[in-house]
Amino acid sequence: MERQNFNNILGDEAAVFISEGIFTIIPLMINEGLIGFLLFGLKQTGSQFDGKDLDLLISASNQTAISIENARLYNSEIEKKRLERDLENARHIQESLLPKSIPVFKYLELCGITRPAQHVGGDYYDFIRVSDTKLFAIVGDVSGKGLSAALYMSKLQTMIRLYCADNKSPKEILSDVNKKLFGDMERNYFITVTLAMIDTEKKKIQLCRAGHPSTLLFS
């Protein structure tokens, strides 16, 4: 695009380029998409670029556009690999937090499994034995995915195991955990939890639910 065409093509914006001493504008194109411009003033001789000069500048602009696009793709690939690495680290953290073995109780069968919808999720469950006849079962979900969710899950596990005791109810435990976690969490994250205290001697289950979907009882 040469200066004599600025007003027709650029409209009101033409004045900006003219005031900066621009006489020639060559677009940078990739796959019919515009990614930028090369702006030129006058040659050292004081004349405007034309003829073979323009052909050379257009060739240069094509190479420049390709170089910019390659750099963008390279950076995108680096970012993709970084995200994949973070997700893999998060997956290892999540797997390390799940119980390695299931407690054995008379008259009680326990099992647990988690299947993340993506590479890694914020789902968590655990069984915490507090006596020969009592244990706590917890199911939780941290909002979001990736490393942040896995780290919040780690905090949740630490707090739950710290506060679970034979003489405390699920409600008391979750209330204590909430007080500790709330101040440390970013406002765009949250955790939902269901905590159950199972007493095999009395054959009773005591539940407390903190924002988690309802518990199902079926036979």
C-alpha positions as CSV (number, residue, x, y, z in Angstrom):
1,M,0.0,0.0,0.0
2,E,1.5,3.4,-1.1
3,R,0.8,6.8,0.4
4,Q,-1.5,7.9,-2.4
5,N,-3.9,5.0,-1.4
6,F,-3.8,5.7,2.4
7,N,-6.9,7.8,2.6
8,N,-9.0,5.4,0.5
9,I,-7.9,2.3,2.5
10,L,-7.2,3.6,6.0
11,G,-9.7,6.3,6.2
12,D,-9.3,8.4,9.4
13,E,-6.3,6.4,10.4
14,A,-4.3,7.6,7.4
15,A,-3.3,10.8,9.1
16,V,-1.5,9.0,11.8
17,F,0.8,7.2,9.3
18,I,1.3,10.3,7.2
19,S,2.3,12.3,10.3
20,E,4.9,9.7,11.1
21,G,6.5,9.9,7.7
22,I,5.3,6.6,6.4
23,F,5.1,6.3,2.6
24,T,4.7,2.5,2.2
25,I,2.9,-0.1,4.2
26,I,3.4,-3.9,3.5
27,P,1.1,-6.3,5.4
28,L,2.6,-9.4,7.1
29,M,0.3,-12.3,6.1
30,I,0.1,-16.0,7.3
31,N,-2.5,-18.3,5.8
32,E,-4.5,-15.3,4.6
33,G,-4.4,-13.9,8.2
34,L,-2.9,-10.5,9.0
35,I,-0.4,-10.5,11.8
36,G,1.2,-7.1,11.4
37,F,2.7,-4.5,9.1
38,L,6.1,-3.4,7.8
39,L,6.2,0.4,7.6
40,F,8.7,2.3,5.4
41,G,9.5,6.0,4.9
42,L,11.5,7.2,1.9
43,K,14.8,5.8,0.5
44,Q,18.1,7.5,1.2
45,T,17.8,9.2,-2.2
46,G,14.5,10.8,-1.0
47,S,12.4,8.8,-3.5
48,Q,9.5,6.4,-2.7
49,F,9.9,2.6,-2.9
50,D,8.5,1.2,-6.2
51,G,9.0,-1.5,-8.8
52,K,11.7,-4.0,-7.9
53,D,12.1,-2.3,-4.5
54,L,8.5,-3.3,-3.7
55,D,9.0,-6.8,-4.9
56,L,12.0,-7.2,-2.6
57,L,10.1,-5.7,0.4
58,I,7.2,-8.0,-0.2
59,S,9.6,-11.0,-0.3
60,A,11.2,-9.8,3.0
61,S,7.7,-9.3,4.5
62,N,6.8,-12.9,3.7
63,Q,10.0,-14.2,5.3
64,T,9.4,-12.0,8.3
65,A,5.8,-13.3,8.7
66,I,7.0,-16.9,8.6
67,S,9.7,-16.2,11.2
68,I,7.2,-14.5,13.5
69,E,4.8,-17.4,13.1
70,N,7.5,-20.0,13.7
71,A,8.5,-18.2,16.9
72,R,4.9,-18.1,18.0
73,L,4.5,-21.8,17.4
74,Y,7.7,-22.5,19.2
75,N,6.5,-20.6,22.2
76,S,3.1,-22.3,22.1
77,E,4.9,-25.7,22.1
78,I,7.0,-24.7,25.1
79,E,3.8,-23.6,26.9
80,K,2.0,-26.8,26.0
81,K,4.9,-28.9,27.3
82,R,5.0,-26.9,30.5
83,L,1.2,-27.4,31.1
84,E,1.6,-31.2,30.4
85,R,4.5,-31.3,32.9
86,D,2.3,-29.5,35.5
87,L,-0.6,-31.9,34.9
88,E,1.7,-34.9,35.3
89,N,3.1,-33.5,38.6
90,A,-0.5,-32.9,39.7
91,R,-1.5,-36.5,38.8
92,H,1.4,-37.9,40.8
93,I,0.4,-35.7,43.8
94,Q,-3.2,-36.8,43.5
95,E,-2.3,-40.5,43.3
96,S,0.0,-40.1,46.3
97,L,-2.9,-38.7,48.4
98,L,-5.3,-41.6,47.8
99,P,-5.2,-44.5,50.3
100,K,-2.6,-47.2,49.6
101,S,-4.6,-49.8,51.5
102,I,-8.2,-50.1,52.8
103,P,-8.7,-50.6,56.6
104,V,-10.1,-54.0,57.6
105,F,-13.1,-54.0,60.0
106,K,-15.3,-56.9,61.1
107,Y,-18.8,-56.7,59.5
108,L,-17.8,-53.9,57.2
109,E,-16.6,-53.9,53.6
110,L,-14.9,-50.8,52.1
111,C,-13.7,-49.8,48.7
112,G,-12.9,-46.7,46.8
113,I,-11.9,-45.6,43.3
114,T,-11.5,-42.3,41.5
115,R,-11.5,-41.7,37.7
116,P,-10.7,-38.2,36.7
117,A,-12.6,-36.9,33.6
118,Q,-9.3,-35.4,32.4
119,H,-5.6,-36.1,32.9
120,V,-6.0,-35.0,36.5
121,G,-9.0,-33.9,38.6
122,G,-9.6,-32.5,42.1
123,D,-11.3,-35.6,43.5
124,Y,-10.2,-37.1,46.8
125,Y,-11.3,-39.9,49.1
126,D,-9.8,-41.4,52.2
127,F,-10.4,-43.8,55.1
128,I,-9.0,-42.9,58.5
129,R,-9.1,-45.4,61.3
130,V,-9.4,-43.9,64.8
131,S,-10.1,-47.1,66.9
132,D,-10.8,-50.8,66.5
133,T,-14.5,-50.0,65.9
134,K,-14.5,-46.5,64.4
135,L,-13.3,-44.9,61.2
136,F,-13.9,-41.8,59.1
137,A,-14.6,-42.0,55.4
138,I,-14.2,-38.8,53.4
139,V,-15.1,-37.9,49.8
140,G,-14.1,-34.5,48.5
141,D,-13.7,-32.4,45.4
142,V,-11.5,-29.4,44.8
143,S,-12.7,-27.0,42.1
144,G,-10.6,-26.7,39.1
145,K,-7.9,-29.0,37.7
146,G,-4.1,-29.2,37.6
147,L,-1.4,-28.5,40.1
148,S,-3.4,-25.9,42.2
149,A,-6.3,-28.3,42.7
150,A,-3.8,-31.1,43.7
151,L,-2.1,-28.8,46.2
152,Y,-5.4,-27.8,47.8
153,M,-6.3,-31.5,48.0
154,S,-3.0,-32.1,49.8
155,K,-3.9,-29.4,52.4
156,L,-7.4,-30.9,52.8
157,Q,-6.0,-34.3,53.5
158,T,-3.5,-33.0,56.0
159,M,-6.2,-31.0,57.9
160,I,-8.7,-33.9,57.9
161,R,-6.2,-36.4,59.2
162,L,-5.1,-33.8,61.9
163,Y,-8.6,-33.2,63.2
164,C,-10.2,-36.7,62.9
165,A,-10.4,-38.1,66.4
166,D,-12.5,-40.7,68.2
167,N,-14.3,-38.1,70.3
168,K,-15.2,-35.6,67.5
169,S,-18.2,-35.6,65.2
170,P,-18.0,-35.1,61.4
171,K,-19.6,-31.6,61.9
172,E,-17.0,-30.5,64.4
173,I,-14.1,-31.8,62.2
174,L,-15.3,-30.0,59.1
175,S,-16.0,-26.8,61.0
176,D,-12.4,-26.9,62.3
177,V,-10.9,-27.7,58.9
178,N,-13.0,-24.9,57.2
179,K,-11.7,-22.3,59.6
180,K,-8.1,-23.3,58.9
181,L,-8.4,-23.6,55.1
182,F,-10.6,-20.6,54.4
183,G,-8.0,-17.9,55.0
184,D,-5.4,-19.6,52.9
185,M,-7.5,-20.3,49.8
186,E,-7.8,-18.1,46.7
187,R,-11.3,-16.8,46.3
188,N,-11.8,-18.5,42.9
189,Y,-11.3,-22.0,44.5
190,F,-13.5,-24.0,46.8
191,I,-13.7,-27.5,48.2
192,T,-16.8,-29.7,48.8
193,V,-16.6,-32.5,51.3
194,T,-18.7,-35.3,52.7
195,L,-17.4,-36.8,55.9
196,A,-18.8,-39.9,57.5
197,M,-18.0,-41.4,60.9
198,I,-18.7,-45.2,60.9
199,D,-19.1,-47.0,64.2
200,T,-19.1,-50.8,63.6
201,E,-19.9,-51.5,67.3
202,K,-23.0,-49.4,67.4
203,K,-23.7,-50.1,63.7
204,K,-24.2,-46.4,63.0
205,I,-23.1,-43.9,60.4
206,Q,-22.9,-40.2,61.2
207,L,-22.7,-37.8,58.2
208,C,-21.8,-34.2,57.6
209,R,-21.9,-32.7,54.1
210,A,-20.2,-29.4,53.2
211,G,-21.5,-28.5,49.7
212,H,-20.9,-32.0,48.2
213,P,-23.6,-33.8,46.2
214,S,-26.0,-35.9,48.3
215,T,-24.8,-39.3,49.6
216,L,-26.6,-42.3,48.2
217,L,-27.9,-45.2,50.4
218,F,-28.9,-48.3,48.4
219,S,-29.0,-52.1,48.7
